[in-house]
């Protein structure tokens, strides 16, 4: 019997950040889902923390297509929206081309809707509106293309208790081990509906990081990542916050889903420290 080949491409949410062992090896929901298959399986994970949709299309996709996978998960969008030059149009073009190539290869695609980070990450109200607008733009495109290519789409926001604290890593942006297993279990339900032989998920009884480990992780990884993204996004956030205030004044507080331009600010004159450039947290 020929094994089923299951491949994953994407960013840190796909590579397993938030679910690692003492040696720093990442596992993630893909690993846990692969363990639940009842049929012979080849598991490939080409995802990389920090990857954007262009890298996924141009670099990761070719690496997995040479293995002729029958099932491909494409987890991308979070890093695109965290850059000051975010363009929904460019993101859609990249994701569309990625899914088109997967379909032409005869494989089934899996997509993941982004959660609402403002529900678990404290931030000023106006910045939260800007953040939600970008996340909503990514999710709108993801849902549209999922319908176009008949993808398996996990609608994260509709999952019960998705924002429970134990499901989230210390950075509150990536799932914890329990969160990754929860996502794997949710994908398993959808895969069974498509005829894939996936068994029930076996959950760990506890998450993988102690309080001490969590603090060290934040100091070593979370803080440099936050500084890097802040330097990159600060001009855009300032501008978009002003635009958001104007939009609210003109159209009211319930106008959050209206379209607003996403500007690009030239940051070539800024020299980021090497530590920040090399940080591998998306």
C-alpha positions as CSV (number, residue, x, y, z in Angstrom):
1,X,0.0,0.0,0.0
2,X,1.4,3.4,-1.1
3,X,1.8,5.7,1.9
4,X,-0.1,9.0,2.0
5,X,2.2,12.0,1.8
6,X,1.2,14.9,4.1
7,X,3.2,18.1,3.7
8,X,3.1,21.4,5.5
9,X,4.3,24.8,4.3
10,X,4.0,28.1,6.0
11,X,5.2,30.1,9.0
12,X,5.9,29.6,12.7
13,X,2.3,28.5,13.4
14,X,3.0,25.7,10.9
15,X,6.5,24.9,12.1
16,X,5.4,24.3,15.7
17,X,6.6,27.3,17.7
18,X,5.0,27.0,21.1
19,X,5.4,23.2,21.2
20,X,9.0,22.3,21.8
21,X,11.1,20.0,23.9
22,X,14.0,20.8,26.2
23,X,16.4,20.7,23.2
24,X,14.4,23.3,21.3
25,X,12.9,20.8,18.8
26,X,9.5,22.0,17.5
27,X,6.6,19.6,17.0
28,X,3.4,21.5,16.5
29,X,-0.1,20.5,15.4
30,X,1.2,18.9,12.1
31,X,3.3,16.5,14.1
32,X,0.4,15.5,16.4
33,X,-2.0,15.2,13.4
34,X,0.4,12.9,11.6
35,X,0.5,10.7,14.7
36,X,-3.2,10.2,14.5
37,X,-3.4,8.9,10.9
38,X,-4.3,5.2,10.8
39,X,-2.9,4.7,7.3
40,X,0.8,4.6,6.3
41,X,2.0,8.2,6.1
42,X,5.0,10.3,4.9
43,X,5.1,13.5,6.9
44,X,7.0,16.6,5.5
45,X,7.2,20.0,7.2
46,X,9.0,22.7,5.2
47,X,7.5,25.6,7.2
48,X,9.9,28.2,8.7
49,X,9.3,30.9,11.4
50,X,9.1,34.3,9.8
51,X,8.0,33.1,6.4
52,X,5.7,35.3,4.3
53,X,3.4,34.2,1.4
54,X,6.1,35.0,-1.2
55,X,8.6,32.7,0.4
56,X,5.9,30.0,0.8
57,X,5.1,30.2,-2.9
58,X,8.6,30.5,-4.3
59,X,10.7,28.5,-2.0
60,X,8.7,26.1,0.2
61,X,6.2,24.9,-2.3
62,X,8.7,23.5,-4.9
63,X,10.4,21.6,-2.1
64,X,7.3,19.6,-1.2
65,X,5.8,19.2,-4.7
66,X,8.7,17.1,-5.8
67,X,7.4,14.5,-3.3
68,X,3.9,14.5,-4.9
69,X,1.9,15.0,-1.7
70,X,-1.8,14.1,-1.6
71,X,-2.4,16.5,1.3
72,X,-0.8,19.9,1.8
73,X,-1.4,22.4,4.6
74,X,-0.7,26.1,3.8
75,X,-0.5,28.1,6.9
76,X,0.4,31.7,6.1
77,X,-0.7,35.3,6.4
78,X,0.4,36.3,10.0
79,X,3.8,37.6,8.9
80,X,2.5,39.4,5.8
81,X,0.1,41.5,7.9
82,X,2.9,42.3,10.5
83,X,5.0,44.1,7.9
84,X,4.5,47.8,7.2
85,X,4.3,47.1,3.5
86,X,1.4,44.7,3.9
87,X,-0.6,44.4,0.7
88,X,-3.8,42.3,0.7
89,X,-3.6,42.1,-3.1
90,X,0.0,40.7,-3.1
91,X,-1.0,38.2,-0.4
92,X,-3.9,37.0,-2.4
93,X,-1.8,36.6,-5.5
94,X,0.8,34.6,-3.7
95,X,-1.8,32.3,-1.9
96,X,-3.8,31.9,-5.1
97,X,-0.8,30.7,-7.1
98,X,0.3,28.4,-4.3
99,X,-3.2,26.7,-4.1
100,X,-3.5,26.6,-7.9
101,X,-0.2,24.7,-8.1
102,X,-1.3,22.3,-5.4
103,X,-4.6,21.6,-7.1
104,X,-2.8,21.1,-10.5
105,X,-0.7,18.5,-8.7
106,X,-3.8,16.6,-7.7
107,X,-3.5,17.3,-4.0
108,X,-6.0,18.6,-1.4
109,X,-5.1,21.8,0.4
110,X,-5.7,22.7,4.1
111,X,-6.0,26.3,5.3
112,X,-6.2,27.9,8.7
113,X,-8.2,31.0,9.6
114,X,-6.3,33.5,11.8
115,X,-7.6,34.0,15.3
116,X,-8.4,37.5,16.7
117,X,-5.2,38.4,18.6
118,X,-6.9,41.4,20.3
119,X,-8.8,38.9,22.5
120,X,-5.6,37.7,24.2
121,X,-3.0,40.4,23.6
122,X,-3.6,43.7,25.5
123,X,-3.2,46.7,23.2
124,X,-4.7,50.2,22.8
125,X,-8.2,50.2,21.4
126,X,-7.3,52.1,18.2
127,X,-4.3,49.8,17.6
128,X,-6.6,46.8,18.1
129,X,-8.9,48.1,15.4
130,X,-6.0,48.5,13.0
131,X,-4.8,44.9,13.9
132,X,-8.2,43.4,13.4
133,X,-8.6,45.2,10.1
134,X,-5.4,43.5,8.8
135,X,-6.4,40.1,10.2
136,X,-9.8,40.4,8.7
137,X,-8.3,41.2,5.3
138,X,-6.2,38.0,5.5
139,X,-9.1,35.9,6.6
140,X,-11.4,37.2,3.9
141,X,-8.9,36.2,1.2
142,X,-8.3,32.9,2.9
143,X,-12.0,32.0,3.0
144,X,-12.5,33.2,-0.6
145,X,-9.6,31.0,-1.9
146,X,-10.7,28.1,0.2
147,X,-14.0,28.1,-1.5
148,X,-12.4,28.5,-5.0
149,X,-10.1,25.5,-4.5
150,X,-12.4,23.4,-2.3
151,X,-9.8,23.5,0.5
152,X,-10.2,22.0,4.0
153,X,-10.7,25.2,6.0
154,X,-10.4,25.3,9.8
155,X,-12.4,28.3,11.0
156,X,-10.4,28.9,14.1
157,X,-12.7,31.6,15.5
158,X,-15.6,29.3,15.6
159,X,-13.8,26.6,17.7
160,X,-15.1,26.3,21.3
161,X,-12.9,27.9,24.0
162,X,-10.2,28.8,21.5
163,X,-9.1,31.7,23.6
164,X,-8.6,29.7,26.8
165,X,-5.2,30.7,28.3
166,X,-3.9,27.1,28.4
167,X,-4.2,26.8,24.7
168,X,-1.7,29.7,24.1
169,X,2.1,30.0,24.4
170,X,3.6,32.5,26.7
171,X,3.9,35.0,23.8
172,X,0.1,34.8,23.3
173,X,0.6,34.6,19.5
174,X,1.4,31.0,19.0
175,X,-0.5,27.9,20.3
176,X,0.8,26.1,23.4
177,X,1.3,22.3,23.2
178,X,-2.3,21.8,24.2
179,X,-3.3,24.5,21.7
180,X,-1.4,22.7,18.9
181,X,-3.1,19.4,19.8
182,X,-6.4,21.2,19.8
183,X,-5.8,22.4,16.3
184,X,-4.7,19.0,15.2
185,X,-7.8,17.4,16.7
186,X,-10.0,20.0,14.9
187,X,-8.3,19.4,11.6
188,X,-8.8,15.6,12.2
189,X,-12.6,16.1,12.4
190,X,-12.5,17.9,9.0
191,X,-10.2,15.3,7.4
192,X,-12.5,12.4,8.4
193,X,-15.3,14.2,6.6
194,X,-13.2,14.2,3.5
195,X,-12.5,10.5,3.8
196,X,-9.1,10.5,5.3
197,X,-8.4,7.7,7.9
198,X,-7.6,9.8,11.0
199,X,-8.0,8.5,14.5
200,X,-8.8,10.4,17.7
201,X,-6.2,12.8,19.1
202,X,-4.3,11.9,22.2
203,X,-3.9,15.0,24.4
204,X,-1.0,15.7,26.7
205,X,-2.1,16.4,30.3
206,X,0.0,19.5,30.6
207,X,1.8,22.1,28.6
208,X,5.5,21.9,27.8
209,X,6.9,25.0,29.5
210,X,7.4,25.8,33.2
211,X,6.9,29.4,34.4
212,X,10.7,29.8,34.5
213,X,11.2,28.5,31.0
214,X,8.4,30.8,29.8
215,X,10.1,33.9,31.3
216,X,13.5,32.9,29.8
217,X,11.9,32.3,26.4
218,X,10.3,35.8,26.4
219,X,13.6,37.4,27.3
220,X,15.6,35.4,24.7
221,X,13.0,35.4,21.8
222,X,9.9,37.4,22.5
223,X,11.5,40.7,23.4
224,X,13.8,40.9,20.4
225,X,10.9,39.9,18.1
226,X,8.7,42.7,19.6
227,X,11.4,45.3,19.1
228,X,11.9,44.2,15.5
229,X,8.3,44.3,14.6
230,X,7.7,47.6,16.5
231,X,10.5,49.4,14.6
232,X,9.1,48.1,11.3
233,X,5.5,48.8,12.0
234,X,5.5,51.9,14.1
235,X,5.3,54.4,11.2
236,X,2.4,52.5,9.6
237,X,0.6,52.0,12.9
238,X,0.8,55.7,13.6
239,X,-0.5,56.6,10.2
240,X,-3.2,54.0,10.2
241,X,-4.3,55.0,13.7
242,X,-4.9,58.6,12.5
243,X,-6.8,57.2,9.4
244,X,-8.9,55.0,11.8
245,X,-9.8,57.9,14.0
246,X,-10.9,59.9,10.9
247,X,-12.9,57.0,9.6
248,X,-14.6,56.5,13.0
249,X,-15.4,60.3,13.2
250,X,-17.0,60.2,9.7
251,X,-18.7,56.8,9.6
252,X,-19.0,55.8,13.2
253,X,-17.5,53.2,15.5
254,X,-19.2,50.3,13.6
255,X,-17.2,51.0,10.4
256,X,-14.4,48.6,11.2
257,X,-14.9,46.4,8.2
258,X,-14.7,49.2,5.6
259,X,-11.6,49.2,3.4
260,X,-8.6,51.4,4.3
261,X,-5.3,51.8,2.4
262,X,-2.3,49.9,3.8
263,X,0.7,52.3,3.3
264,X,4.3,51.3,2.8
265,X,7.0,53.3,4.7
266,X,10.6,53.1,3.4
267,X,12.7,51.8,6.3
268,X,16.0,51.5,4.3
269,X,17.6,54.1,6.5
270,X,17.1,52.1,9.7
271,X,19.9,49.7,10.7
272,X,18.5,46.9,12.8
273,X,20.9,45.2,15.2
274,X,22.1,41.8,13.9
275,X,20.3,40.1,16.8
276,X,17.0,41.3,15.6
277,X,17.6,40.4,12.0
278,X,18.5,36.9,12.9
279,X,15.7,36.2,15.3
280,X,13.8,33.1,14.2
281,X,10.4,33.9,15.8
282,X,8.0,34.9,13.1
